[in-house]
Structures are given as structure tokens and as C-alpha cells.
């Protein structure tokens, strides 16, 4: 498979997600937070190319928040060249996230604080650049792993929605255009791309066993390994889990939560019983 065919596949699956979940509309100005990894880079290029096939126009803006770990700014010239090739406006914002997380605070979970600071800075950048939507780089495997993790470690059945309203920034919508894309499709594109993807410069990434950052020892990595093993016996297991969150039989659930309010099956059960008594 050539790089062009690999990207065409990504665009096709991205188009499906965008249309199925109504993620984009004419005139949208979409910002992508680019870490420099394969997911955010593929998302940015894919969204830019998708404009040729989607049937309406929207804008794509890429932003990198340089955390400046160890007070050292990173080199993003390769990304600048790539995005320039596709006509994507690219902004690099130097931040003090690295020093704040690792020098000014003694955090038991620095990854959580770092993620919180990044989210705030990302939303602020989107507002300042006049964007009404932020595209996140989560793919189908992220959706599946999050669902399994919530059951195994969170004692709840929780998925990752294709789009949602920002709770902190009214009027801002978060979308996940790679919702239907398997990680292996992104890796296929990566193999045919000349860009050297930027690795996280955080010195905690490989050693943090508490944080869910994809590094060694994380719960997400455990789930990845488990799903990989299960896939050997059932190659369709990922698609089955993905389809299951689209077909939740709510009537069979003993309890569920909606908009922060917990509900019991007894509400419906007692209502049906009361209605039956009235009809007798």
C-alpha cells in the first residue's frame, strides 16, 4: 500500500465518522492540537485532505503547545514543512507547562496535572484563533480500550463519545474525526511517510506506572496487551466491542447514569407495575 492509498483510506474512514456523527458543518474553523505524534499528525493532514471530498468547505488550523520540558524548546521544523505542503496554518506556542509540573509542584500524578494544563491552554488557543471546534486524535482503538478500562478499573460502563460540548468553554465543540479508524491504519500511513514523528520529551513517560499515558506499566497498556491476546482467537473482537456501544440494551441494565444523575431499573419497573395496576 502506498502512502497515498494509506491516506485515502484514512480520509474515507474519517469521512464516514464526520458524516455519521455530524461532526462538521460549512464554515467551521477546526483546530487540531498537534503533539507531534502519529495520531495528531495523521488527523491534521486527513482533515485538510478531506475538504476535497466532503462537499463543503471548512478551515483547519494546527497548534502545538510546546511544554518546554527541562526549559528546552523542541524543534518542529519537520512539522512546519509538512503542514506547509498541505496549506495548513500552523502555530507553535511555547508554554511553561513543563516547569510548572516538574519544578514548581510536587505532584504524585504529574501526568494528570500536565493533561489538565494542556487542555486549558488548548481551549484558550482555539478561542484566540477564532475556532469553534477542536479535533481530538482519538481513534477506534482508543474508544475500545477506554470502554474496557472503565469496566475493569472504573466499575462503570463508559464509552468515548464522537463529539461533545466543552464544559469549560461555552460554544466550543470537541470532535473525534478518527473515531472509525483502527490504529493499524494510522500505522500503515506512518510507514510510508517520511516525517520523523516527535517522541514525548517528558522524562516521566517511560517510568510512570500510575499514570495513564501509554507508557510502561499503565492500565491502558495492560488493556492493549489483553485485547491483542483475545484478538488471536477472535479477530473480530474490536469491531464487536465497538458495535456494542452503539447498541446498548438500556432496558436490561440494572442502573445507568445520565447527565450526572443515577437511575435505577426500578424506576421503569415500578412505573410499568403501577400502570398495569391502573388498567386492572
C-alpha positions as CSV (number, residue, x, y, z in Angstrom):
1,X,0.0,0.0,0.0
2,X,1.4,3.4,-1.0
3,X,1.4,6.5,1.2
4,X,-1.3,8.0,-1.0
5,X,-3.6,4.9,-0.7
6,X,-3.0,4.7,3.0
7,X,-4.1,8.4,3.4
8,X,-7.0,7.8,1.1
9,X,-8.2,5.0,3.4
10,X,-7.8,7.3,6.4
11,X,-9.8,10.0,4.6
12,X,-12.5,7.5,3.7
13,X,-13.0,6.3,7.3
14,X,-12.7,9.9,8.6
15,X,-15.5,11.0,6.2
16,X,-17.7,8.2,7.5
17,X,-17.2,9.3,11.1
18,X,-17.8,13.0,10.2
19,X,-21.0,12.2,8.3
20,X,-22.4,9.5,10.6
21,X,-21.9,11.7,13.7
22,X,-22.5,15.1,12.1
23,X,-19.1,16.4,13.3
24,X,-18.5,19.2,10.7
25,X,-20.6,21.9,9.1
26,X,-19.9,24.5,6.4
27,X,-17.9,27.4,7.7
28,X,-16.4,25.6,10.7
29,X,-13.0,26.6,11.8
30,X,-11.4,23.5,13.4
31,X,-8.2,23.5,15.5
32,X,-6.1,20.4,15.9
33,X,-3.8,20.1,18.9
34,X,-0.6,18.6,17.4
35,X,1.7,16.8,19.8
36,X,3.9,15.6,17.0
37,X,2.9,12.0,17.3
38,X,1.4,9.9,14.6
39,X,-2.3,10.3,15.7
40,X,-2.4,14.1,15.8
41,X,-0.3,14.5,12.6
42,X,-2.5,12.0,10.7
43,X,-5.6,13.8,11.9
44,X,-4.4,17.2,10.8
45,X,-3.4,16.0,7.3
46,X,-6.5,13.9,7.0
47,X,-8.8,16.8,7.9
48,X,-7.1,19.0,5.4
49,X,-7.4,16.4,2.6
50,X,-11.0,15.6,3.5
51,X,-12.1,19.0,2.3
52,X,-11.7,17.8,-1.3
53,X,-14.3,15.1,-0.8
54,X,-16.7,16.2,1.9
55,X,-18.8,18.6,-0.3
56,X,-18.5,21.8,1.7
57,X,-15.6,24.0,3.0
58,X,-14.2,24.4,6.4
59,X,-10.9,25.6,7.8
60,X,-8.2,23.6,9.6
61,X,-5.7,25.2,11.9
62,X,-2.9,23.2,13.7
63,X,-1.5,24.3,17.1
64,X,1.4,22.8,19.0
65,X,1.8,23.6,22.7
66,X,5.5,23.2,23.5
67,X,5.7,22.3,27.2
68,X,9.4,23.1,27.2
69,X,10.4,20.2,29.5
70,X,13.8,21.0,31.1
71,X,13.3,24.5,29.7
72,X,14.3,23.2,26.2
73,X,12.1,24.2,23.2
74,X,11.6,21.4,20.7
75,X,12.4,21.5,17.0
76,X,9.2,21.5,14.9
77,X,10.7,22.3,11.5
78,X,9.6,18.9,10.1
79,X,6.0,19.6,11.1
80,X,6.2,23.1,9.7
81,X,7.4,21.8,6.3
82,X,4.7,19.0,6.3
83,X,1.8,21.3,7.1
84,X,3.0,24.0,4.7
85,X,2.8,21.3,1.9
86,X,-0.9,20.9,2.6
87,X,-1.6,24.6,3.2
88,X,-2.4,24.2,6.8
89,X,-1.8,27.2,9.1
90,X,0.5,26.1,11.9
91,X,1.1,27.8,15.2
92,X,3.7,26.9,17.8
93,X,3.1,28.2,21.3
94,X,5.8,28.0,23.9
95,X,4.4,27.3,27.4
96,X,5.6,26.8,30.9
97,X,3.7,23.6,31.4
98,X,6.9,21.5,31.9
99,X,8.5,23.7,34.5
100,X,5.2,24.1,36.4
101,X,4.5,20.4,36.5
102,X,8.0,19.2,37.4
103,X,9.6,22.1,39.3
104,X,7.1,24.3,41.0
105,X,4.8,21.5,42.3
106,X,5.5,18.1,43.8
107,X,2.7,16.1,42.2
108,X,2.1,12.4,42.8
109,X,0.5,12.2,39.4
110,X,2.3,14.7,37.2
111,X,0.7,13.3,34.0
112,X,-2.8,14.3,35.2
113,X,-1.7,17.8,36.0
114,X,0.1,18.1,32.7
115,X,-3.0,16.9,30.8
116,X,-5.2,19.5,32.7
117,X,-2.9,22.3,31.9
118,X,-2.7,21.3,28.2
119,X,-6.5,21.1,27.9
120,X,-6.8,24.7,29.3
121,X,-4.1,26.0,27.1
122,X,-5.6,24.2,24.0
123,X,-9.0,25.7,24.6
124,X,-7.6,29.2,25.1
125,X,-5.6,28.9,21.8
126,X,-8.8,27.8,20.0
127,X,-10.7,30.8,21.2
128,X,-7.9,33.2,20.4
129,X,-7.7,31.8,16.9
130,X,-11.4,32.1,16.3
131,X,-12.1,28.3,16.2
132,X,-15.5,26.8,17.1
133,X,-14.3,23.2,17.2
134,X,-11.3,21.3,18.5
135,X,-10.5,18.0,16.8
136,X,-9.1,15.3,19.1
137,X,-6.8,12.5,17.8
138,X,-8.6,9.5,19.5
139,X,-9.1,6.6,17.2
140,X,-11.2,3.4,17.3
141,X,-8.8,1.5,19.4
142,X,-8.8,4.3,22.0
143,X,-12.6,4.1,22.1
144,X,-12.4,0.3,22.7
145,X,-9.7,0.5,25.3
146,X,-11.5,3.3,27.2
147,X,-14.7,1.2,27.3
148,X,-12.8,-1.9,28.6
149,X,-10.8,0.2,31.1
150,X,-13.9,1.8,32.6
151,X,-15.4,-1.7,33.3
152,X,-12.2,-3.2,34.7
153,X,-10.9,-0.3,36.7
154,X,-13.7,2.2,37.0
155,X,-16.6,0.0,37.9
156,X,-18.8,1.5,35.2
157,X,-19.7,1.1,31.6
158,X,-18.5,4.3,29.9
159,X,-17.6,4.9,26.3
160,X,-15.9,7.8,24.5
161,X,-18.5,9.9,22.5
162,X,-17.8,11.0,18.9
163,X,-18.4,14.6,19.8
164,X,-19.3,16.6,22.9
165,X,-19.8,20.2,24.1
166,X,-16.9,21.7,26.1
167,X,-18.0,22.2,29.7
168,X,-15.4,24.9,30.4
169,X,-15.7,26.9,27.2
170,X,-19.3,27.5,26.1
171,X,-19.8,27.4,22.3
172,X,-16.8,25.1,21.8
173,X,-17.4,21.6,20.4
174,X,-14.9,18.7,20.7
175,X,-14.9,16.2,17.8
176,X,-13.1,12.9,17.2
177,X,-12.9,12.5,13.4
178,X,-10.8,9.4,13.6
179,X,-13.5,7.6,15.6
180,X,-13.9,4.8,13.0
181,X,-10.2,4.4,12.2
182,X,-8.2,1.5,13.5
183,X,-4.7,2.3,14.9
184,X,-3.2,-0.1,12.4
185,X,-4.5,2.1,9.5
186,X,-2.7,5.1,11.0
187,X,0.5,3.0,11.4
188,X,0.2,1.9,7.7
189,X,0.2,5.6,6.7
190,X,3.1,6.3,9.1
191,X,5.2,3.6,7.4
192,X,5.0,5.4,4.1
193,X,5.5,8.9,5.5
194,X,9.0,10.4,5.5
195,X,8.3,12.5,8.6
196,X,10.1,11.5,11.8
197,X,7.4,11.7,14.4
198,X,8.3,13.6,17.6
199,X,8.5,11.5,20.7
200,X,7.3,12.8,24.1
201,X,10.2,14.6,25.8
202,X,8.8,14.0,29.2
203,X,11.2,12.1,31.4
204,X,8.4,10.6,33.4
205,X,6.7,8.9,30.4
206,X,8.5,5.6,30.4
207,X,8.7,5.2,34.2
208,X,5.3,6.4,35.3
209,X,3.4,3.3,36.5
210,X,0.5,5.3,38.0
211,X,-0.4,7.5,35.0
212,X,-2.5,6.5,32.0
213,X,-0.1,8.0,29.5
214,X,0.6,5.0,27.3
215,X,3.9,4.3,28.9
216,X,5.2,1.2,30.5
217,X,3.0,-0.2,33.3
218,X,-0.1,1.9,32.5
219,X,-3.6,0.5,32.8
220,X,-4.1,1.3,29.1
221,X,-1.1,-0.7,28.1
222,X,-2.4,-3.6,30.1
223,X,-5.7,-3.5,28.2
224,X,-3.9,-3.2,24.9
225,X,-2.0,-6.3,25.7
226,X,-5.2,-8.2,26.8
227,X,-7.1,-7.2,23.6
228,X,-4.1,-8.2,21.5
229,X,-4.2,-11.7,23.0
230,X,-8.0,-12.0,22.7
231,X,-7.8,-11.0,19.0
232,X,-5.7,-14.0,18.3
233,X,-8.8,-16.2,19.0
234,X,-11.4,-13.7,17.8
235,X,-10.1,-11.4,15.1
236,X,-13.4,-9.5,15.2
237,X,-13.4,-8.7,18.9
238,X,-12.5,-5.0,18.4
239,X,-15.4,-4.4,16.0
240,X,-17.7,-6.3,18.3
241,X,-16.9,-4.1,21.3
242,X,-17.2,-1.0,19.1
243,X,-20.6,-2.0,17.8
244,X,-21.8,-2.9,21.3
245,X,-21.5,0.7,22.5
246,X,-23.8,1.6,19.6
247,X,-26.4,-0.9,20.6
248,X,-26.8,-0.7,24.4
249,X,-29.9,-2.5,25.6
250,X,-30.8,0.0,28.3
251,X,-33.8,-1.9,29.4
252,X,-31.6,-4.7,30.6
253,X,-29.3,-2.6,32.7
254,X,-30.0,-2.5,36.4
255,X,-28.7,1.0,36.6
256,X,-27.4,3.9,34.4
257,X,-26.3,7.5,34.7
258,X,-27.5,10.4,32.5
259,X,-26.3,14.0,32.8
260,X,-24.7,13.2,36.2
261,X,-27.9,11.7,37.7
262,X,-28.0,8.0,38.6
263,X,-31.1,6.0,37.6
264,X,-32.3,2.5,38.6
265,X,-34.2,0.0,36.6
266,X,-36.7,0.1,39.5
267,X,-37.9,3.5,38.2
268,X,-39.2,1.9,34.9
269,X,-40.2,-1.4,36.6
270,X,-42.4,0.3,39.2
271,X,-43.8,2.7,36.6
272,X,-44.9,-0.3,34.5
273,X,-46.3,-2.1,37.5
274,X,-48.3,1.0,38.6
275,X,-49.7,1.4,35.0
276,X,-50.6,-2.3,35.0
277,X,-52.5,-1.9,38.3
278,X,-54.4,1.1,37.0
279,X,-55.6,-0.9,33.9
280,X,-56.9,-3.8,36.0
